[in-house]
Amino acid sequence: MSVEIVSDLMRDYIYRLASGGQRTDGRALDEPRKLVIEKGLITTAEGSARVHLGKTEVLVGVKMATGEPYPDTPNTGVLSTSVELIPMASPTFEAGPPRPDAIELARVVDRGIRESKMVNVGRLCITPKEKVWVMFIDIHVLDYDGNLFDAASYGAVAALASTVVPAKAQGVGEDFPLPVEHWPVSVTVAKIKDLLLVDPSLDEERMARARLTATTDENGDIRAMQKGLSGSFSYDEVKRVIETSQKVGRGIRPLLQS
């Protein structure tokens, strides 16, 4: 996400370490940073979560409101995802309208949740063709130290998992937990020359020439993928990324479910 320049000295140092299977923070190439998830922090939201992925910090809130369904899905709820990159999180972020990278981030998070069918949106229909529940996911980046794609996705999934639909306040029945049925996990890999690094730190992200985010569900099935930056991946590298995403996902999923 950052356009800052990494010095040649730092670039050589990071690549030399990675070539030997190590990274500047002591991780293996296929090892994500420590993930800490806190749920239910925002009392004015129906669901919320704060995620620390290494030093990257993201706060996510979920609001539920009633609205009209889309014409092509008249009997299902609606999902809307937005991202705010505030200047406090990084000197490279600026106030103003959503930037292209914020729009891409929101779309990648949204796609992973939507295509995995995490939420049973059929149960969010109140009156067919007239009224459904709308899920608004608001993602706020508090501190940016690399890999917002995974941090934002984990925050969104955890926030949805903690959401209670306020049906009573809307006069449409009793409150009920959001019907979560699947658990998508996003895993992002950065390519630096010929090396693949899981969950890139900020310096690693700045060096990367290609990025691939794969979202898998609890069965290991691929539900979404997003390729970023100008570089490319070979067929074998894509297979490795998918296999790594499945393996890493199995370790992260219990943290989202707990």
Number of C-alpha atoms within 10 A of each C-alpha: 19 17 9 12 10 15 11 9 8 13 16 12 14 18 20 13 13 19 13 10 15 16 21 14 9 11 15 16 19 18 15 21 18 10 16 14 19 16 22 18 15 15 9 11 16 23 27 29 26 28 27 21 26 19 16 22 22 25 25 30 27 25 20 21 15 20 16 20 22 14 9 8 13 18 22 24 24 24 16 13 19 19 22 20 23 18 15 14 18 15 11 14 17 14 11 10 9 14 15 10 13 19 14 17 23 22 18 24 28 19 19 27 26 18 16 21 17 19 22 15 22 16 14 21 22 21 15 13 16 15 18 25 25 21 24 18 26 21 27 20 23 19 19 26 18 23 24 25 21 23 28 30 28 31 31 29 28 27 30 29 25 19 25 18 22 21 17 11 10 12 9 12 11 11 14 12 14 22 18 16 11 16 25 29 30 30 29 27 29 27 23 21 12 9 15 23 25 25 26 27 25 20 19 22 24 19 24 22 16 19 23 21 24 27 30 26 24 15 11 17 13 19 19 22 17 16 16 15 13 9 13 15 17 8 8 9 15 15 12 14 23 24 14 18 24 23 15 19 22 16 12 17 18 10 14 22 11 9
